[in-house]
Amino acid sequence: MKGSESYAELKNIFKPGKEIGLSEYSNANFFSNDTIYASGFPYPYRTGKITVSSIPDPRDPSGTAFREYHLWNDGYGQEDYRLAATSFVRKYWTKAGSEEHEDELPAVLDSEVYADYSGRLIPRAVGYASQVLSYFFRGKLELSLAESRLSVDPIRQGFDGITLLARNITGNGGKTENGKLTFAGRYKMPDETSYRYVSKDICTGCSVPDETSEEFEADLTGSPIPMNASEISFYLVYRGTLGTEDDAVAVGFIGDCLRTGIEISLPGTGAYGVISDPDSLNNPSAQGFDTVKVCVKNVSAEGEDMSGGKLTAVVKYRLSQGNPFQTAPSGTSDEFYYVTGETGDDFEVPRDSPATFGFSLNRPVPLWATDVYIYLIYRGKLGTEADGVAAGFKDISEPTPLWLFNATDRICLFGEIYDSGSDEARNVLDAPENGGNGNGKADDGRGIDSFDISNLVCSFSPAGTPPLTVAPGKDIRPSALLTDYEFVFNYSYKGPWGSFVFRKETKRYGIKNQYEASSLNVTVPPVRRVSYFSKFRGVTVYSGSTIIYFITPYPEEPPCAFPDAYDY
């Protein structure tokens, strides 16, 4: 609770990594009645920033009046808060033409200012002295982390949503009623010795139940807790009616309760989730992803073992309000949905080499899901901790159908497109000026007839999936995937040469359909990133996940325009 040695050092308190005592922090960022813009106190000072709030009219409490407030920011990533209120007679003063003497009107502290003060001072005081909570505050809250409801900002790489399970354990008739709940987080950044803080009001007019725990979510959008932070602790502060007390405080605390340390990567099959032969892309409830597979590795910075615990997979998504498989996709739901799956107890996250694990989900991820993210949360023995929590996060593709076209019904000869096996195509090959010899074949012996793509097997096809066949001029949609935005697609098939099996590997791209921050500046609204679709042979496709199989042009130069020449 102690920081600088003298008041003169206050000018340095906003430097990163500077240890700040509680007294210094309050002195430099808040007023008492006798220090409002007083000489000899360099902080806080007038910033020129003003906000207007409605308050009960002091002349008529049943009415409403508007008051201007001076704003201040404590320099630790918090939003601006109300530092002091302007005199209520200011508007009459300015009407009288005394604007140039406006600063002579004394600023004041009112209930709105005190509310903003308490929202910052109480959580910080709790953070400094969590070990003496029971001494200062009669009310007690039991807290635990609802780890399956973590939210991550993929652009700023931070936890922007924390859900706590809270229960009032004050006892002795100390029930909560009509109070205010404030979340506070405390953490350290790498190479920094001092803590950083973030706080957020959760609700007003609320209570914390006694019998069972209730979820309370803190929305940290704009000021997320970085994923590379350490010593993360959470506090929940209740202020309001507590039993017979009208303005009591109850506090809950969980310390060092969250860290990253799990690396998520794509399994060797190339997919986290698979829908085989999706029935219809036009029906959002036709099929869904009921299982996911992930490749995981323990990459905790301190080399802590993760063994003897439970691993939970969480897939978070929004839901499209219309068919998302088109260039101008429909809007999405405002809310996120969560589905989960978990391992049994006594699970180990391997450290030396990654391993692949599967999870059965409690309900399917819909084919029309957007804004899809996957989390892994380990809870159990973590190094020397008996009940630690570690997490991993991955922004994965939105559901990505595959399209495969057998375009061997057309062939490119000498830079022109022809129907495969047609007399016209054979005549071109046999023409003397093209080096023809009258056998209707290219001089390298290749034929010009179309053929079936048979015994098609994809690397991610579930066991027991029958091989597929695609006739010339036909197309299939063998699967829809949850994958990475760039992935490798492995498949095998038989062509026109009897039992010979071709094995192919091609880089493909997953569909993106999600909101993303367009800037690290939190005041800039997010933008929607989408993939673009086009039509091939009358089918709307995403080119990034489409494979068009065609006969190699003869000669290879000049080629025919691809894929337009093969379209119709």
N, C-alpha and C positions, 0 to 999 in steps of 0.2 A: 504494500500500500504506500510505500515510500519511493520517491523518485529523485527529482533534482534537489540539490543542496540549498538553493536559494530561490526567492521569487524572481530575481533578475534573470534566471535561466529559463523563464517561461517562453522566451522567444524561440527556444529550440525544441519545444515539446511536439511540434508537428513534424519533426524529422522522422523518416521511417526507421524503425528499430529502436527508437528512443523509449526507455522505460518511463512510464507515466504513473506517478502516484495518484491516488484517488482524490486527495485534496487539490493537487495541481490541476487535475482534469476538471474538477468542478469549478475551481477558481477561474480557469481560463475559458470556460465554455458556458457559464451560467451566472446569473445575477442574484444577489440578495437585494433587499429594498434599499440599502444604503450604498450599493456599489454600481447602480445603473449608470453606465457611461461616466463613472467618476474619474477624476484626475488621479493619476498614480496607478491606474489599473489599465495596462495596455490591451488586455483581452477581457471579454469580447469587445469588438468595436462595431461601429455602423458599417454595414456592407452596402447599403443602398438598396438591398433586395427587400421587397414588400409583398405580403399576401393579405388578402381580405377574408375574414371569417364572419359568419353570422353568430350573434350572441343574444341572450335575452336583453331586451331594452331596459336599461336601468331606470328609465322614467316610467315604464309600464311593463312589468315582468311578463305579462301575457302576450306582449308583442315581441318583435324581432328587430334588432339593429345590426349594423355592419361596422366592424372595427378593423383598422389596419394594424398589422403586426410586422415587426422587424424580423428578418430571417437570419439564421446563422447556421454554419455547418462545422461540426467538430473536427473535420479533417480526417476521419477514419472510415470513409466510405458510406456514412449515413446520409440520408436525405436531409435537406434543409428542415429546420424546425423553428418554431416560434420562440424568439429570444425575449422579446418585450412587446408590450402593446402601446400604441400611440394613445395620447390623451383623448378621451371621448369628446372633448370640446374642440378638437382640432378642426372639424369641418366649419364650426362657427368662427374660429380664429382666421381660417383662410378666406372665408366669405367677407371678413372685415378688411381684407387686403393686407394681412400681416404675414404673407408667405415667407418673407425674408427673415422673420423672427421665429419661424416654425420650430427650429431646434431648441428654442427657449422653453417650449412646452415639455414638462418632464414625462419621460416614458414610465410605464407602470408594469407591474406584474399582476396578472389576473388568473382565473381558474384555467383558462385555455393554455396559457403559458406554463402553469404548474403541471398540467397534464402532459405536455411535451417534455418537460424537465424529468418528471418521474419515469416516463417511458424510456429514458436513457440512463438516468442515474441509478435506478433500482437494479436493472439487470447488470450494470457494471459493478455496482457494489456487491451483488451476489457473486459475480465472477471473481472479484478480488478475495472474497472471504466465504467461499462455499462451505468451509469447515465449521463456520459458526452460524449457519443458517438457523439452526434450532434455538440459538441464543437470541437472535434479533427478531425472528418471526415465529409466532405461535403456530400459524398454519403450515401444514406440510402436504406436499403433493408427491405421489408415487409416480415416477416416470419410467417409460421404456420406449425404445425406438421402434416404430413400425417400419422395419427395414424394407418390407416389400412395397412401400409407397414412396421410396426415395425418387426424387426427380433431378435430372441433370441437364444443365444447359450445354449442348454439344459444342457451341461456338466458343463460349467463355470458359469451358471445361471446369465447371463448378456445380456444386449441389445447389439448385435454385428452389427446391421444395423439400421441406423436412416435415414429416408427420410424426408426432409424438402421441403415445398412449398415456393418458393421465387419469389418476384417481385421487380423490381427496381422502387423505388418511389422518386428518387433524384429530378426529375423535372428539369426545365430550360435547356432542351437540354442535360442533363447529361446521355447520353446513354452509356451502357457498351459495350465493344468490345475487343476481344482478350486478356482476362485477366485470372487470376488464382483464383479459389475458394478453400477456406480452411474451413473445419468444425472444430469447437471447442466445447467441452462439459465440463461442470463444475459440480461437485457434491460433496456431503459429505457422508462419511461412518458413520455408527453408532458409537457413543462415540468418534468421532473425531470433533475437532472444526475448522480445516482448510479444505480448498477445495482441491480436486484433479482435475486434468485436463487431457483431452485426445484431440488430434487433428489429423486430417487426411486431406490430399489434396484430393479434389474431382475431379477437372479437370483443364486442362490448355488450353489456346486458346478458352475459352468459354465466354459466356455472360449471363446476367440475363435479361429476357424480361421485358418490361414496361407495356404491356397491360394486360396480363394474367399470373398467377403464373405457374411456371414450377417446376417439381420434381427434386431434387438433392439428391442423396443417398450417405451417408458416410459409407463406409465399415470398421467397427471397429473390424474385425476378429483379434484375438490375444490380443486385449485390450478392451474388452467389458465393458460397464458401468454396474456395479453390480445391480441386481434387487432389492437389499435391500438398495440401495443408496437413499439419500434424497436431497432436494433442487437442483434438476437436471435442468440445464439451457443449452441452445444451442445458438451458435453463428455461423454466416456465414460471412466470410470475403472475399470480392472481391478486388483484386489488379490488375490494368491494366488501359486501356484507359477508361476514363469517360468524355464524351463530348470532350472538347478541351484539357483536361489534359492527358498526356501520362502515368503517373505513379501515379494514384490516388487510394484511398481506399474507399470502401463502406462497411458498416457493418449492419447486422441485428441481432436481439436478441430476444429470448423468454425465460422468466424466470420461474423457478419452474413449469415446463410444463409437467412433467411426474412422476408418481409414481406407484408402485404396490399397491395392496390392494383388488384384486378380487380373490377369491378361486374358482377353477373349479374342479368339481367332476362328477363322472359318475351318470347319472339318475338311479332311481330304476329299470328301465327296463333292465339295463345292457348294453346299447348301446347308443352312441352319434348319430349314423346314421345307417340306415338299408336299404338294397336292398332285397326285398322279392323275393324268387325263382329266383336268377340270371340266365339269359338265358344261358350264356356261359362264362367261365373263359378265353377262348381263344380269345375273341373279346374285345378289350379295350374300344370300343365305344358302347357296347351292352347296358349297363346301368350304372348309376352313383348315387351318394348320393346327392339328391337335397334338403334335409333338414337335420339339425342337432338339437339335443336337449342337453342342458347342465344344470347341477345343479350348481347354483352360490350362493356365499355368500360374503358380504362385510367384509373384515378382515383388513381394513386399520389400521395402527399402531396408528394413532392419534384419532381413533374413529369417523372419519368424516362421516357424512351422504352423501349418493349418491342418490339423488332424484331430479326429474325434469329434467333429462337428457336423453341421447340416448345411448343404448348399441349396439355395433357392434361386430358381430362374424366374425372372419377371419380364414379361413382354408388355410394353406400354405402347398404346396407339390411339389415334383418333379414328373416326369412321367417316368415310366419304358419304355425302348426301346424294350422290348419283354415280353413274359409271365412271370410274377413274381412269379407264383405259382408253383415253382419247386426249387429243392435244389441249383442249380447253376443259380440264376436269372440273367437276362440280365442287362446291364448298364442302367443308368438313365440319364435324361436330366441334363445338367449343371445348367440351370436356374431354379428358383422356380416359381411356379404359385400361384396366390392368388384368392380365391373366398370369397365373403362377404355376409352377411345378417344382417339386423338390426331391432331393435324394433322401435316402434313409439316414439314420444317425451313424456316427462313427465314420464319417466321410473324410477323405484327405484330398486337399488340393496339391497336386504334385509340384515340386520345385525344380527338379533337374531337367525334366522334359515335359512338354504339354501332353495332355491326354484328352480323349473325346468322351463326352458323357451325354446321355439322352435324358429328356424330361418329358413326362406326360403332363399336359396342361389341364388345368381344371375346367377350361372351356376353350374352344377353338379360336384362333385369331382369324377374323373374317378375311375373305378374299378382297374385300373392298377397304381394308385397313389402310390408313395413311399415317405419316409421322411415326414410324415404327422404330422403337429402340429396345435393346435387350440389356438387362442388368443381371449380374450374378451377385448374390449376397451370401457370404459365408458367416455362420455364427457358431461359435464353439471355442475350443482351445486355440489360442493364438499366441504363440510364443509362451510367455509366462502367465498370460491371462487365461483364466478358466472360462470366461464368457466374453470373448472379443467379437468384434464385427469388422469384416473387411468386404470391400465391394469392387466390382469391375463394371465397366460400361462400354457399350458399343452402339454406334449409330449404324443400323443396317438398312438394307434396301427395303422399299415397300414391296408388296407382293408383285412378282415379276413372272408373267407367263412366258413360256418359250414357244416359238413358232418354228416349224421346220417344213420347208417347201421342197418337193422333188421337182425341180425345173429342168430335168433331163429331157422333157418333151420339146425343148428348143435347143438349138446348137448354133454357135457362132463360127462361121467359116469365112475366112478372108475378110474379116471386119464387117460381115453382114449376118443377120439373124435368119434362121430357117427352122421349119418344123423338122424335128429329128426323124430320120428314116424316110423322109419324103423323097420323091423322084427328083424334085428340084435340088435338094441338098446333094443327092448322089451325082447329079449332072455337074454340079459345081466342082465336086471333088474329081470327077473323071475328065474334066475339061483339060485339053492339052496345055493351055496357057497356065494352068495351075499345077502342072506336073502329074496329071492323072494318068492312070494305067488301065482304066476300065473295070476295076474290081469293086468300085463303090466304097473304097476305104481310103483312109489317109495313108501317105507313104510310110508312116511309122506303124501301120497295121491296125490302128484303132478304128473301131466302128463308129457309126453315127446314129445308132438306134437308142431310143430311150430304154430305161430299165427300172425295175423296182429297187427301192432301198429296203432291204429286208433284214430281219434279225437285229433291229436297232435296239441297243441297250445303252442307257445313260448311267453315268457314274453314281448319281444320286438316286437311281430308281430303287424303291424299297425291295427287299428280298421277296422273291416270288412273283415280281411283276413280269408278265409275259412279254417277250420281244415284240416289237412293233414292225409293221410294214407300211411303206408309203409308196403308192403307185405313181407313175409319171403324171405330172399335172395336178397332183393332189397335195394337200398339206395336212398336218396334224399339229395339235398342241399337246405334246406329251406330258408336260408338267407346268406347275406354277411354283415359284421358289421364293423363299426368304433367303437372301444371300448378301454378299458385299456389293458395293457399287461397282466394283471391278472383280471379276472372278474368272476362273478357268473352267471351261465346260469340256469334260471328257466323254466320248461316246464311241461306240463300235457298231459296225454294220457289215452286211454282205452286199456286194454289187453284182455286176453282170458276169463275174468270173468264177462261177461255181462256189466252192466252199471257202474261198479266200476271205478272211476277215480283215476289214480296214479298221484301224484305230486312229482316232482323231483327237486333237487337243486344240481348242480355240479360246481366245480371250473374249469374254462377253461382259455386258454391263447391266447392273441392276437398275430398276426404275427408282427415280427419286420423285417424291410427292410430299413435301413437308414445308413447314414454316422454318425459316432460319434467320438468325440475326444478320442484318446486312452490314453491321458495323459494330465495333467494340463499344461504341458510344451508346449507352443504354437509352438515350432519348430518341434514337432512331428506331422506328417501328420495324418489326421483322417483315421479311418478304417471303412469298411462296415460291419455292423452287420446284419445277416440274420437268418431266421428261416429255419429249415430243414424239408424236405418233404420225404414221403415214399409212398409205394403203398400198398393198401389193396383191395383185390378182383379186381385187375386191375385198381383201381382208385388212382390217385396221390392225397394224402391228407396231411394235416398238423395235426399231432397227437394232438397238443395242442387244436385244435378246432374240434376234431372228437369225436363222441359218437357212440360206438358200443354196441347195445342192444343185450344181449344174455340170455339164460336160465341159472339160477343158477346151477352150477355143483352139481351132486349128486354122492357120498357125497361130501361135500365142500373140503375135503382133501382126496386124493391128487388132486390138481387142474390140469387143462390142461394149457399148455403154452399160455399166452394171449399176443397179439392177434393172434400169428402165427397159433395156432391150429384151429382158426376159418377162416383162410384165405384159398383161393384156386385160 
